[in-house]
Amino acid sequence: MINFNQPYIARNQEKYIKEALDNYHISGDGPFTKKCNLYLEKYFGVKKALITTNCTHALEMSAILLDLKEGDEVIVPSFTFVSTLNAFILRGARPVFIDIRPDTLNMDENKLEELITDNTKAIYVVHYAGVGCEMDRILEIAQKYGLDVVEDNAHGIFGKYKGKYLGTFGKFATQSFHETKNISCGEGGALLINDSNFIERAEIIREKGTNRSRFFRGQVDKYTWVDIGSSFLPSDILAAILLSHLEESQIIQNKRKEIWENYDYALKEWAHDNKVIQPFIPDHCEQSYHMYYLLLPDLKTRQAFIRHLKDRGIQSVFHYVPLHTSEMGKKYGYEEGNLPVTEDISSRLVRLPMYFNLTPTDLKKIDQAVIDFKID
């Protein structure tokens, strides 16, 4: 079986894990944690980067930093992972779902302004498949109405919009280093801070609401409880794994690009003949090569396609079930039919295997299996 995903093992991974153990500092904010933070700050040019236990926790930190509370509204796509919403729902804020574009599958910026009310406080954008949302227009609207923008960039590390890295547009951005992501430490994330006014409070929230970070820098003679917070620090062992992957990011990205371009070229004729839609990348976007998906004609065909690949020893998967159609989504007053593009895309999308260790033989097998699937 060719799995949908397989974790990458970096050259220095075991070496760095041993170093972390030998340092006798395997809790958070050890030497490897600091190196990862510095790497992200320098590479992306952000004011501050703080790695976290996962992207979910980075999102939760963003909601705390924005002081989102009961009665506030946050505009967010329904076509995302539930973590994007839980971050602010836990604070009492309400999701206002926006439909997606049929081309990039990102939030439809043309529908944004009509959703804004006096209660709207923030816009959470999701760069689906590592292709940038239309940030110029989104930021223009946000500025017009005094709204904060947070980028859920779980898919988009190293992606760019008009030459600028994703994750550097909003007040905050979040990264994921989950096993399925381009750069991974099994479970991990990061909060990127683009407004220096929030750095100190972010450190406090990440350290259980204490000013412990200032204490270790010698800025206070003792640390104490000063704010709300939680334990968002990853073990330095995980940070050691993450650093080994960050150091090989160019190698990883180049391989993922090769795999993505193989699919796109090899399946072009088949997709055209069978009315299957391949990913769309706008000219002004540089994608992250996070995933390769296909949009089949309908749900029935999508399910038959997945079974066909499984019979050939290939695991393929669909993606998000629209959150507005879920049990929780209905509690907020939504139902099927509210977001037609989201519902249509979700029922037709399938993702092909995408990971570093795919061999030319694997790719040839996948390509041929796809091409052998005929659509009436």
FENTA-V602342 format. One record per residue. N is the residue number from 1. RES is the residue in one small letter. PHI is phi in whole degrees, 0 to 359 (none if undefined). OMEGA is omega in radians with two decimals (NA if undefined). Layout:
[[N RES PHI OMEGA] [N RES PHI OMEGA]]
//
This chain:
[[1 m none 2.96] [2 i 273 -3.09] [3 n 289 3.07] [4 f 294 -3.11] [5 n 218 3.05] [6 q 211 -3.08] [7 p 294 3.11] [8 y 273 3.07] [9 i 250 -3.11] [10 a 283 -3.07] [11 r 300 -3.07] [12 n 264 -3.02] [13 q 300 -3.12] [14 e 292 3.11] [15 k 299 -3.11] [16 y 290 3.07] [17 i 300 3.12] [18 k 297 3.11] [19 e 299 3.13] [20 a 299 3.10] [21 l 295 -3.13] [22 d 292 3.12] [23 n 286 -3.05] [24 y 56 3.03] [25 h 222 -3.10] [26 i 249 3.02] [27 s 276 -3.06] [28 g 288 3.10] [29 d 57 3.00] [30 g 274 -3.09] [31 p 302 -3.11] [32 f 286 3.06] [33 t 301 -3.12] [34 k 296 3.12] [35 k 294 3.10] [36 c 294 3.10] [37 n 302 -3.11] [38 l 295 3.12] [39 y 301 -3.11] [40 l 295 3.13] [41 e 297 -3.10] [42 k 288 -3.05] [43 y 293 -3.04] [44 f 260 3.09] [45 g 69 3.13] [46 v 269 -3.11] [47 k 296 -3.13] [48 k 204 3.03] [49 a 236 3.11] [50 l 229 3.11] [51 i 288 -3.04] [52 t 228 -3.14] [53 t 297 3.08] [54 n 191 3.13] [55 c 292 3.10] [56 t 304 3.14] [57 h 293 3.07] [58 a 296 3.09] [59 l 296 3.11] [60 e 298 3.08] [61 m 298 -3.13] [62 s 298 -3.13] [63 a 292 3.08] [64 i 294 -3.12] [65 l 297 3.11] [66 l 277 -3.12] [67 d 56 3.08] [68 l 293 -3.02] [69 k 212 -3.14] [70 e 302 -3.12] [71 g 99 3.10] [72 d 284 3.08] [73 e 241 3.12] [74 v 232 3.11] [75 i 275 -3.00] [76 v 205 3.05] [77 p 290 3.03] [78 s 283 -3.11] [79 f 272 -3.13] [80 t 201 3.05] [81 f 279 -3.00] [82 v 298 3.14] [83 s 303 -3.14] [84 t 303 -3.12] [85 l 276 -3.10] [86 n 306 -3.10] [87 a 307 -3.10] [88 f 260 3.06] [89 i 296 3.08] [90 l 298 3.11] [91 r 270 3.14] [92 g 99 -3.13] [93 a 284 -3.05] [94 r 250 3.08] [95 p 282 2.98] [96 v 244 -3.00] [97 f 281 3.10] [98 i 242 3.13] [99 d 286 -3.10] [100 i 253 3.05] [101 r 285 3.12] [102 p 282 -3.12] [103 d 264 -3.10] [104 t 270 -3.08] [105 l 69 3.02] [106 n 269 3.11] [107 m 307 -3.14] [108 d 277 -3.07] [109 e 298 3.13] [110 n 286 3.11] [111 k 258 -3.00] [112 l 289 -2.99] [113 e 297 -3.09] [114 e 291 -3.13] [115 l 268 -3.06] [116 i 281 3.08] [117 t 233 3.10] [118 d 295 -3.11] [119 n 268 -3.11] [120 t 292 -3.11] [121 k 241 -3.05] [122 a 205 3.02] [123 i 237 3.06] [124 y 256 3.14] [125 v 265 3.10] [126 v 235 3.13] [127 h 276 -3.01] [128 y 295 3.14] [129 a 59 3.11] [130 g 77 3.05] [131 v 253 -3.00] [132 g 295 2.95] [133 c 295 3.13] [134 e 281 -2.96] [135 m 291 3.11] [136 d 302 -3.11] [137 r 291 -3.13] [138 i 297 3.14] [139 l 291 3.09] [140 e 298 3.13] [141 i 293 -3.14] [142 a 300 3.14] [143 q 293 -3.13] [144 k 300 -3.07] [145 y 254 3.10] [146 g 69 -3.09] [147 l 255 3.05] [148 d 272 3.12] [149 v 240 3.04] [150 v 240 3.12] [151 e 260 2.93] [152 d 275 -3.03] [153 n 254 -3.11] [154 a 303 -3.12] [155 h 267 -2.76] [156 g 250 -3.12] [157 i 301 -3.12] [158 f 76 3.04] [159 g 284 -3.12] [160 k 225 3.00] [161 y 237 -3.11] [162 k 51 3.04] [163 g 83 -3.11] [164 k 247 -3.07] [165 y 299 2.96] [166 l 299 -3.08] [167 g 98 -3.12] [168 t 244 -3.10] [169 f 260 -3.08] [170 g 280 3.05] [171 k 300 3.06] [172 f 226 2.98] [173 a 218 3.13] [174 t 235 3.11] [175 q 241 3.05] [176 s 242 3.04] [177 f 239 3.07] [178 h 294 -3.10] [179 e 307 -3.09] [180 t 274 -3.06] [181 k 269 -3.10] [182 n 305 3.12] [183 i 248 -2.94] [184 s 220 2.91] [185 c 226 -3.10] [186 g 92 3.02] [187 e 225 3.13] [188 g 182 3.12] [189 g 199 3.09] [190 a 203 2.97] [191 l 257 3.06] [192 l 258 -3.07] [193 i 248 -3.11] [194 n 256 3.09] [195 d 235 -3.02] [196 s 297 3.13] [197 n 295 -3.06] [198 f 255 -3.03] [199 i 297 -3.06] [200 e 297 -3.13] [201 r 292 3.11] [202 a 298 3.10] [203 e 296 -3.14] [204 i 292 3.13] [205 i 299 -3.11] [206 r 291 -3.12] [207 e 252 3.01] [208 k 65 3.13] [209 g 84 3.11] [210 t 252 3.06] [211 n 266 -3.10] [212 r 299 -3.14] [213 s 298 3.11] [214 r 294 3.11] [215 f 298 -3.12] [216 f 290 3.04] [217 r 272 3.12] [218 g 79 -3.10] [219 q 274 3.02] [220 v 224 -3.06] [221 d 274 3.02] [222 k 202 3.11] [223 y 246 -3.05] [224 t 210 3.13] [225 w 283 -3.08] [226 v 232 -3.05] [227 d 199 2.99] [228 i 285 3.13] [229 g 175 3.08] [230 s 203 -3.11] [231 s 262 -3.07] [232 f 253 -3.07] [233 l 273 3.04] [234 p 279 3.03] [235 s 298 3.10] [236 d 293 3.04] [237 i 294 3.08] [238 l 295 3.10] [239 a 296 3.09] [240 a 298 3.09] [241 i 296 -3.11] [242 l 299 -3.14] [243 l 299 -3.14] [244 s 298 3.10] [245 h 282 3.11] [246 l 301 -3.14] [247 e 295 3.13] [248 e 253 -3.03] [249 s 301 -3.12] [250 q 292 3.09] [251 i 297 -3.13] [252 i 297 -3.11] [253 q 296 3.14] [254 n 298 3.14] [255 k 292 3.13] [256 r 295 3.08] [257 k 298 3.12] [258 e 300 -3.13] [259 i 295 -3.13] [260 w 300 -3.11] [261 e 291 3.05] [262 n 299 3.13] [263 y 302 -3.03] [264 d 298 -3.14] [265 y 281 -3.04] [266 a 294 -3.05] [267 l 259 -3.03] [268 k 299 -3.10] [269 e 295 3.11] [270 w 300 -3.12] [271 a 298 3.14] [272 h 298 -3.09] [273 d 293 -3.06] [274 n 253 3.11] [275 k 57 3.06] [276 v 258 -3.09] [277 i 264 3.06] [278 q 268 -3.11] [279 p 301 3.10] [280 f 251 3.11] [281 i 242 3.11] [282 p 301 -3.12] [283 d 300 -3.09] [284 h 270 3.12] [285 c 244 2.98] [286 e 247 -3.03] [287 q 286 -3.11] [288 s 264 -3.08] [289 y 57 -3.14] [290 h 280 -3.09] [291 m 212 2.98] [292 y 237 -3.12] [293 y 238 3.03] [294 l 232 3.05] [295 l 253 3.13] [296 l 282 -3.07] [297 p 298 -3.11] [298 d 199 -3.09] [299 l 298 -3.11] [300 k 301 3.13] [301 t 292 3.12] [302 r 300 -3.13] [303 q 293 3.09] [304 a 294 3.12] [305 f 296 3.13] [306 i 298 3.11] [307 r 295 3.12] [308 h 300 3.14] [309 l 294 3.12] [310 k 299 3.10] [311 d 296 3.10] [312 r 268 3.12] [313 g 82 -3.10] [314 i 230 3.12] [315 q 267 3.01] [316 s 237 -3.05] [317 v 220 2.98] [318 f 275 -3.09] [319 h 226 -2.94] [320 y 300 2.88] [321 v 273 -3.05] [322 p 310 -3.07] [323 l 291 -3.12] [324 h 289 3.12] [325 t 267 -3.11] [326 s 283 3.10] [327 e 301 3.13] [328 m 291 3.14] [329 g 301 3.14] [330 k 292 3.10] [331 k 294 3.10] [332 y 266 3.01] [333 g 94 -3.12] [334 y 262 3.10] [335 e 206 3.11] [336 e 299 -3.11] [337 g 103 -3.13] [338 n 290 -3.09] [339 l 233 -2.98] [340 p 298 -3.12] [341 v 291 3.10] [342 t 304 -3.10] [343 e 295 3.14] [344 d 294 -3.11] [345 i 298 -3.09] [346 s 301 -3.08] [347 s 281 -3.02] [348 r 243 -2.99] [349 l 276 3.05] [350 v 222 -3.11] [351 r 251 3.13] [352 l 267 3.10] [353 p 307 -3.07] [354 m 209 3.10] [355 y 201 -2.96] [356 f 302 -2.99] [357 n 276 3.04] [358 l 296 -3.11] [359 t 264 3.04] [360 p 305 3.10] [361 t 295 3.08] [362 d 301 -3.09] [363 l 296 3.10] [364 k 298 3.12] [365 k 295 3.14] [366 i 295 3.14] [367 d 304 -3.09] [368 q 293 3.12] [369 a 297 3.10] [370 v 297 -3.10] [371 i 298 3.14] [372 d 286 3.13] [373 f 275 -3.10] [374 k 256 -3.13] [375 i 251 -3.13] [376 d 292 NA]]
//
